[in-house]
Amino acid sequence: MIQKLGQVMLYVKDQETSVAFWTEKLGFQVLMDHEENGMRWIEIAPPFEDGTSIVLHDQELIAKMSPELNLGTPSLMFFSSNVEQLHEELTDKGVTVGEIVNMGGGKVFNFADEEKNYFAIMEKQGDKNRRVEYL
């Protein structure tokens, strides 16, 4: 039986630029940076996350090793306890962000990394204490 989602693989063109984006602009921490047999993987997560992490893989290398894999960007939704503040902080750091909109579950906006991969951040209404202190 599956118990939880452990890792999300994110295939990027430039691992150094990606890890800098996630750590410097979004406040993630590096959990592991490992290289073996010419392959490097960098595991990152928000500082308060206790489960799922993101692993940054070299897209070109993975494409050569496993051409059958779908290397597209996963659609990731992050949670925050204060979307307005986070939106302002990311804007000040030069991150490409969309406008804040109200969805059925709460306020949400999207943002892009340095490779123009888009992700979303949501503040759930009435659910401020449920694992939302990530970002």
Rosetta constraint file for C-alpha pairs under 8 A:
AtomPair CA 4 CA 51 HARMONIC 7.77 0.50
AtomPair CA 5 CA 51 HARMONIC 7.41 0.50
AtomPair CA 5 CA 52 HARMONIC 5.86 0.50
AtomPair CA 6 CA 51 HARMONIC 6.12 0.50
AtomPair CA 6 CA 52 HARMONIC 4.58 0.50
AtomPair CA 6 CA 53 HARMONIC 6.47 0.50
AtomPair CA 7 CA 52 HARMONIC 5.19 0.50
AtomPair CA 7 CA 53 HARMONIC 4.77 0.50
AtomPair CA 7 CA 54 HARMONIC 5.50 0.50
AtomPair CA 7 CA 55 HARMONIC 6.68 0.50
AtomPair CA 8 CA 52 HARMONIC 7.34 0.50
AtomPair CA 8 CA 53 HARMONIC 6.31 0.50
AtomPair CA 8 CA 54 HARMONIC 4.79 0.50
AtomPair CA 8 CA 55 HARMONIC 6.14 0.50
AtomPair CA 9 CA 54 HARMONIC 5.92 0.50
AtomPair CA 9 CA 55 HARMONIC 4.94 0.50
AtomPair CA 9 CA 56 HARMONIC 6.33 0.50
AtomPair CA 9 CA 57 HARMONIC 6.99 0.50
AtomPair CA 10 CA 54 HARMONIC 6.65 0.50
AtomPair CA 10 CA 55 HARMONIC 5.92 0.50
AtomPair CA 10 CA 56 HARMONIC 5.06 0.50
AtomPair CA 10 CA 57 HARMONIC 6.14 0.50
AtomPair CA 10 CA 71 HARMONIC 7.96 0.50
AtomPair CA 10 CA 73 HARMONIC 6.48 0.50
AtomPair CA 10 CA 74 HARMONIC 7.17 0.50
AtomPair CA 11 CA 56 HARMONIC 5.97 0.50
AtomPair CA 11 CA 57 HARMONIC 4.83 0.50
AtomPair CA 11 CA 58 HARMONIC 5.77 0.50
AtomPair CA 11 CA 59 HARMONIC 4.55 0.50
AtomPair CA 11 CA 62 HARMONIC 7.84 0.50
AtomPair CA 11 CA 71 HARMONIC 6.06 0.50
AtomPair CA 11 CA 72 HARMONIC 7.45 0.50
AtomPair CA 11 CA 73 HARMONIC 7.12 0.50
AtomPair CA 12 CA 18 HARMONIC 7.16 0.50
AtomPair CA 12 CA 56 HARMONIC 6.57 0.50
AtomPair CA 12 CA 57 HARMONIC 6.06 0.50
AtomPair CA 12 CA 58 HARMONIC 5.44 0.50
AtomPair CA 12 CA 59 HARMONIC 4.97 0.50
AtomPair CA 12 CA 115 HARMONIC 7.68 0.50
AtomPair CA 13 CA 58 HARMONIC 6.02 0.50
AtomPair CA 13 CA 59 HARMONIC 5.48 0.50
AtomPair CA 13 CA 60 HARMONIC 6.80 0.50
AtomPair CA 13 CA 115 HARMONIC 7.59 0.50
AtomPair CA 14 CA 18 HARMONIC 6.18 0.50
AtomPair CA 14 CA 58 HARMONIC 6.84 0.50
AtomPair CA 15 CA 19 HARMONIC 6.02 0.50
AtomPair CA 15 CA 42 HARMONIC 7.96 0.50
AtomPair CA 15 CA 56 HARMONIC 6.50 0.50
AtomPair CA 15 CA 57 HARMONIC 6.92 0.50
AtomPair CA 15 CA 58 HARMONIC 6.33 0.50
AtomPair CA 16 CA 20 HARMONIC 6.19 0.50
AtomPair CA 17 CA 21 HARMONIC 6.17 0.50
AtomPair CA 17 CA 114 HARMONIC 7.26 0.50
AtomPair CA 18 CA 22 HARMONIC 6.27 0.50
AtomPair CA 18 CA 56 HARMONIC 7.63 0.50
AtomPair CA 18 CA 113 HARMONIC 7.44 0.50
AtomPair CA 18 CA 114 HARMONIC 6.94 0.50
AtomPair CA 19 CA 23 HARMONIC 6.00 0.50
AtomPair CA 19 CA 30 HARMONIC 8.00 0.50
AtomPair CA 19 CA 42 HARMONIC 7.69 0.50
AtomPair CA 19 CA 44 HARMONIC 7.90 0.50
AtomPair CA 19 CA 56 HARMONIC 7.64 0.50
AtomPair CA 20 CA 24 HARMONIC 5.48 0.50
AtomPair CA 20 CA 25 HARMONIC 7.54 0.50
AtomPair CA 21 CA 25 HARMONIC 5.34 0.50
AtomPair CA 21 CA 26 HARMONIC 6.93 0.50
AtomPair CA 21 CA 113 HARMONIC 6.77 0.50
AtomPair CA 21 CA 114 HARMONIC 6.99 0.50
AtomPair CA 22 CA 26 HARMONIC 5.05 0.50
AtomPair CA 22 CA 27 HARMONIC 6.48 0.50
AtomPair CA 22 CA 28 HARMONIC 5.59 0.50
AtomPair CA 22 CA 44 HARMONIC 7.91 0.50
AtomPair CA 23 CA 27 HARMONIC 4.72 0.50
AtomPair CA 23 CA 28 HARMONIC 4.44 0.50
AtomPair CA 23 CA 29 HARMONIC 5.78 0.50
AtomPair CA 23 CA 30 HARMONIC 7.41 0.50
AtomPair CA 24 CA 28 HARMONIC 7.54 0.50
AtomPair CA 25 CA 90 HARMONIC 6.86 0.50
AtomPair CA 25 CA 93 HARMONIC 6.38 0.50
AtomPair CA 25 CA 95 HARMONIC 7.51 0.50
AtomPair CA 26 CA 90 HARMONIC 7.50 0.50
AtomPair CA 26 CA 135 HARMONIC 6.74 0.50
AtomPair CA 27 CA 46 HARMONIC 6.65 0.50
AtomPair CA 27 CA 47 HARMONIC 7.29 0.50
AtomPair CA 27 CA 135 HARMONIC 6.77 0.50
AtomPair CA 28 CA 44 HARMONIC 6.29 0.50
AtomPair CA 28 CA 45 HARMONIC 5.23 0.50
AtomPair CA 28 CA 46 HARMONIC 4.28 0.50
AtomPair CA 28 CA 47 HARMONIC 5.82 0.50
AtomPair CA 28 CA 135 HARMONIC 7.83 0.50
AtomPair CA 29 CA 44 HARMONIC 5.53 0.50
AtomPair CA 29 CA 45 HARMONIC 5.61 0.50
AtomPair CA 29 CA 46 HARMONIC 6.11 0.50
AtomPair CA 29 CA 47 HARMONIC 5.91 0.50
AtomPair CA 30 CA 42 HARMONIC 7.07 0.50
AtomPair CA 30 CA 43 HARMONIC 5.93 0.50
AtomPair CA 30 CA 44 HARMONIC 4.51 0.50
AtomPair CA 30 CA 45 HARMONIC 6.79 0.50
AtomPair CA 31 CA 42 HARMONIC 7.61 0.50
AtomPair CA 31 CA 43 HARMONIC 5.34 0.50
AtomPair CA 31 CA 44 HARMONIC 5.39 0.50
AtomPair CA 31 CA 45 HARMONIC 7.05 0.50
AtomPair CA 32 CA 41 HARMONIC 7.90 0.50
AtomPair CA 32 CA 42 HARMONIC 5.65 0.50
AtomPair CA 32 CA 43 HARMONIC 5.03 0.50
AtomPair CA 32 CA 44 HARMONIC 7.18 0.50
AtomPair CA 33 CA 40 HARMONIC 7.29 0.50
AtomPair CA 33 CA 41 HARMONIC 6.02 0.50
AtomPair CA 33 CA 42 HARMONIC 4.41 0.50
AtomPair CA 33 CA 43 HARMONIC 6.42 0.50
AtomPair CA 34 CA 40 HARMONIC 5.57 0.50
AtomPair CA 34 CA 41 HARMONIC 5.55 0.50
AtomPair CA 34 CA 42 HARMONIC 6.40 0.50
AtomPair CA 35 CA 39 HARMONIC 5.44 0.50
AtomPair CA 35 CA 40 HARMONIC 4.08 0.50
AtomPair CA 35 CA 41 HARMONIC 6.45 0.50
AtomPair CA 36 CA 40 HARMONIC 6.43 0.50
AtomPair CA 39 CA 58 HARMONIC 7.88 0.50
AtomPair CA 39 CA 61 HARMONIC 7.60 0.50
AtomPair CA 40 CA 57 HARMONIC 6.81 0.50
AtomPair CA 40 CA 58 HARMONIC 7.30 0.50
AtomPair CA 41 CA 55 HARMONIC 6.34 0.50
AtomPair CA 41 CA 56 HARMONIC 5.73 0.50
AtomPair CA 41 CA 57 HARMONIC 5.25 0.50
AtomPair CA 41 CA 58 HARMONIC 7.64 0.50
AtomPair CA 42 CA 55 HARMONIC 5.42 0.50
AtomPair CA 42 CA 56 HARMONIC 5.12 0.50
AtomPair CA 42 CA 57 HARMONIC 6.99 0.50
AtomPair CA 43 CA 53 HARMONIC 6.53 0.50
AtomPair CA 43 CA 54 HARMONIC 5.64 0.50
AtomPair CA 43 CA 55 HARMONIC 4.29 0.50
AtomPair CA 43 CA 56 HARMONIC 6.35 0.50
AtomPair CA 44 CA 53 HARMONIC 5.75 0.50
AtomPair CA 44 CA 54 HARMONIC 5.27 0.50
AtomPair CA 44 CA 55 HARMONIC 6.24 0.50
AtomPair CA 44 CA 56 HARMONIC 7.75 0.50
AtomPair CA 45 CA 49 HARMONIC 6.36 0.50
AtomPair CA 45 CA 52 HARMONIC 7.36 0.50
AtomPair CA 45 CA 53 HARMONIC 4.83 0.50
AtomPair CA 45 CA 54 HARMONIC 6.15 0.50
AtomPair CA 46 CA 53 HARMONIC 7.96 0.50
AtomPair CA 46 CA 134 HARMONIC 5.37 0.50
AtomPair CA 46 CA 135 HARMONIC 6.38 0.50
AtomPair CA 47 CA 134 HARMONIC 6.46 0.50
AtomPair CA 47 CA 135 HARMONIC 7.78 0.50
AtomPair CA 48 CA 133 HARMONIC 6.61 0.50
AtomPair CA 48 CA 134 HARMONIC 5.32 0.50
AtomPair CA 49 CA 53 HARMONIC 7.79 0.50
AtomPair CA 49 CA 131 HARMONIC 7.91 0.50
AtomPair CA 49 CA 134 HARMONIC 6.23 0.50
AtomPair CA 57 CA 62 HARMONIC 7.32 0.50
AtomPair CA 58 CA 62 HARMONIC 6.22 0.50
AtomPair CA 59 CA 63 HARMONIC 6.06 0.50
AtomPair CA 59 CA 71 HARMONIC 7.02 0.50
AtomPair CA 60 CA 64 HARMONIC 6.40 0.50
AtomPair CA 61 CA 65 HARMONIC 6.26 0.50
AtomPair CA 62 CA 66 HARMONIC 5.75 0.50
AtomPair CA 62 CA 67 HARMONIC 7.44 0.50
AtomPair CA 63 CA 67 HARMONIC 4.77 0.50
AtomPair CA 63 CA 68 HARMONIC 7.84 0.50
AtomPair CA 63 CA 69 HARMONIC 7.21 0.50
AtomPair CA 63 CA 71 HARMONIC 7.47 0.50
AtomPair CA 73 CA 117 HARMONIC 6.60 0.50
AtomPair CA 75 CA 118 HARMONIC 7.69 0.50
AtomPair CA 75 CA 119 HARMONIC 6.23 0.50
AtomPair CA 75 CA 120 HARMONIC 7.99 0.50
AtomPair CA 76 CA 119 HARMONIC 5.39 0.50
AtomPair CA 76 CA 120 HARMONIC 6.35 0.50
AtomPair CA 77 CA 119 HARMONIC 6.35 0.50
AtomPair CA 77 CA 120 HARMONIC 4.83 0.50
AtomPair CA 77 CA 121 HARMONIC 5.56 0.50
AtomPair CA 77 CA 122 HARMONIC 6.94 0.50
AtomPair CA 78 CA 119 HARMONIC 7.93 0.50
AtomPair CA 78 CA 120 HARMONIC 6.13 0.50
AtomPair CA 78 CA 121 HARMONIC 4.58 0.50
AtomPair CA 78 CA 122 HARMONIC 6.19 0.50
AtomPair CA 78 CA 134 HARMONIC 7.99 0.50
AtomPair CA 79 CA 121 HARMONIC 5.42 0.50
AtomPair CA 79 CA 122 HARMONIC 4.86 0.50
AtomPair CA 79 CA 123 HARMONIC 5.79 0.50
AtomPair CA 79 CA 124 HARMONIC 7.48 0.50
AtomPair CA 79 CA 131 HARMONIC 7.66 0.50
AtomPair CA 79 CA 132 HARMONIC 5.17 0.50
AtomPair CA 79 CA 133 HARMONIC 7.64 0.50
AtomPair CA 79 CA 134 HARMONIC 6.83 0.50
AtomPair CA 79 CA 135 HARMONIC 7.56 0.50
AtomPair CA 80 CA 86 HARMONIC 7.67 0.50
AtomPair CA 80 CA 121 HARMONIC 6.66 0.50
AtomPair CA 80 CA 122 HARMONIC 6.10 0.50
AtomPair CA 80 CA 123 HARMONIC 5.28 0.50
AtomPair CA 80 CA 132 HARMONIC 4.87 0.50
AtomPair CA 80 CA 133 HARMONIC 5.95 0.50
AtomPair CA 80 CA 134 HARMONIC 6.27 0.50
AtomPair CA 80 CA 135 HARMONIC 5.89 0.50
AtomPair CA 81 CA 123 HARMONIC 5.74 0.50
AtomPair CA 81 CA 124 HARMONIC 7.84 0.50
AtomPair CA 81 CA 128 HARMONIC 5.77 0.50
AtomPair CA 81 CA 129 HARMONIC 7.83 0.50
AtomPair CA 81 CA 132 HARMONIC 5.32 0.50
AtomPair CA 81 CA 133 HARMONIC 6.00 0.50
AtomPair CA 82 CA 86 HARMONIC 6.29 0.50
AtomPair CA 82 CA 123 HARMONIC 6.48 0.50
AtomPair CA 83 CA 87 HARMONIC 5.89 0.50
AtomPair CA 83 CA 100 HARMONIC 7.94 0.50
AtomPair CA 83 CA 107 HARMONIC 6.97 0.50
AtomPair CA 83 CA 108 HARMONIC 7.12 0.50
AtomPair CA 83 CA 109 HARMONIC 7.91 0.50
AtomPair CA 83 CA 121 HARMONIC 7.36 0.50
AtomPair CA 83 CA 122 HARMONIC 6.78 0.50
AtomPair CA 83 CA 123 HARMONIC 5.76 0.50
AtomPair CA 84 CA 88 HARMONIC 6.28 0.50
AtomPair CA 84 CA 100 HARMONIC 7.68 0.50
AtomPair CA 85 CA 89 HARMONIC 6.19 0.50
AtomPair CA 86 CA 90 HARMONIC 6.09 0.50
AtomPair CA 86 CA 135 HARMONIC 7.54 0.50
AtomPair CA 87 CA 91 HARMONIC 6.10 0.50
AtomPair CA 87 CA 97 HARMONIC 7.24 0.50
AtomPair CA 87 CA 100 HARMONIC 7.91 0.50
AtomPair CA 87 CA 109 HARMONIC 7.76 0.50
AtomPair CA 88 CA 92 HARMONIC 6.15 0.50
AtomPair CA 89 CA 93 HARMONIC 6.35 0.50
AtomPair CA 90 CA 94 HARMONIC 6.44 0.50
AtomPair CA 90 CA 95 HARMONIC 5.30 0.50
AtomPair CA 90 CA 96 HARMONIC 7.86 0.50
AtomPair CA 90 CA 97 HARMONIC 7.40 0.50
AtomPair CA 91 CA 95 HARMONIC 5.42 0.50
AtomPair CA 91 CA 96 HARMONIC 6.93 0.50
AtomPair CA 91 CA 97 HARMONIC 6.68 0.50
AtomPair CA 95 CA 111 HARMONIC 6.95 0.50
AtomPair CA 95 CA 112 HARMONIC 6.85 0.50
AtomPair CA 95 CA 113 HARMONIC 7.26 0.50
AtomPair CA 96 CA 111 HARMONIC 5.51 0.50
AtomPair CA 96 CA 112 HARMONIC 5.39 0.50
AtomPair CA 96 CA 113 HARMONIC 7.49 0.50
AtomPair CA 97 CA 109 HARMONIC 7.05 0.50
AtomPair CA 97 CA 110 HARMONIC 5.70 0.50
AtomPair CA 97 CA 111 HARMONIC 4.21 0.50
AtomPair CA 97 CA 112 HARMONIC 6.56 0.50
AtomPair CA 98 CA 109 HARMONIC 5.56 0.50
AtomPair CA 98 CA 110 HARMONIC 5.15 0.50
AtomPair CA 98 CA 111 HARMONIC 6.15 0.50
AtomPair CA 99 CA 109 HARMONIC 5.78 0.50
AtomPair CA 99 CA 110 HARMONIC 7.54 0.50
AtomPair CA 100 CA 107 HARMONIC 6.42 0.50
AtomPair CA 100 CA 108 HARMONIC 5.51 0.50
AtomPair CA 100 CA 109 HARMONIC 4.68 0.50
AtomPair CA 101 CA 107 HARMONIC 5.57 0.50
AtomPair CA 101 CA 108 HARMONIC 5.48 0.50
AtomPair CA 101 CA 109 HARMONIC 6.34 0.50
AtomPair CA 102 CA 106 HARMONIC 5.63 0.50
AtomPair CA 102 CA 107 HARMONIC 4.43 0.50
AtomPair CA 102 CA 108 HARMONIC 6.32 0.50
AtomPair CA 103 CA 107 HARMONIC 5.91 0.50
AtomPair CA 103 CA 108 HARMONIC 6.79 0.50
AtomPair CA 105 CA 123 HARMONIC 8.00 0.50
AtomPair CA 105 CA 124 HARMONIC 5.60 0.50
AtomPair CA 105 CA 125 HARMONIC 6.41 0.50
AtomPair CA 106 CA 122 HARMONIC 6.56 0.50
AtomPair CA 106 CA 123 HARMONIC 5.52 0.50
AtomPair CA 106 CA 124 HARMONIC 4.55 0.50
AtomPair CA 106 CA 125 HARMONIC 5.01 0.50
AtomPair CA 107 CA 122 HARMONIC 5.64 0.50
AtomPair CA 107 CA 123 HARMONIC 5.24 0.50
AtomPair CA 107 CA 124 HARMONIC 6.76 0.50
AtomPair CA 107 CA 125 HARMONIC 7.68 0.50
AtomPair CA 108 CA 120 HARMONIC 6.81 0.50
AtomPair CA 108 CA 121 HARMONIC 5.48 0.50
AtomPair CA 108 CA 122 HARMONIC 4.23 0.50
AtomPair CA 108 CA 123 HARMONIC 6.31 0.50
AtomPair CA 109 CA 120 HARMONIC 5.65 0.50
AtomPair CA 109 CA 121 HARMONIC 5.57 0.50
AtomPair CA 109 CA 122 HARMONIC 6.76 0.50
AtomPair CA 110 CA 118 HARMONIC 6.49 0.50
AtomPair CA 110 CA 119 HARMONIC 5.45 0.50
AtomPair CA 110 CA 120 HARMONIC 4.08 0.50
AtomPair CA 110 CA 121 HARMONIC 6.14 0.50
AtomPair CA 111 CA 118 HARMONIC 5.51 0.50
AtomPair CA 111 CA 119 HARMONIC 5.50 0.50
AtomPair CA 111 CA 120 HARMONIC 6.16 0.50
AtomPair CA 111 CA 121 HARMONIC 7.90 0.50
AtomPair CA 112 CA 116 HARMONIC 5.11 0.50
AtomPair CA 112 CA 117 HARMONIC 5.22 0.50
AtomPair CA 112 CA 118 HARMONIC 4.34 0.50
AtomPair CA 112 CA 119 HARMONIC 6.29 0.50
AtomPair CA 113 CA 117 HARMONIC 5.50 0.50
AtomPair CA 113 CA 118 HARMONIC 6.71 0.50
AtomPair CA 123 CA 128 HARMONIC 7.57 0.50
AtomPair CA 123 CA 132 HARMONIC 7.90 0.50
AtomPair CA 124 CA 128 HARMONIC 6.61 0.50
AtomPair CA 128 CA 132 HARMONIC 6.56 0.50
AtomPair CA 129 CA 133 HARMONIC 7.98 0.50
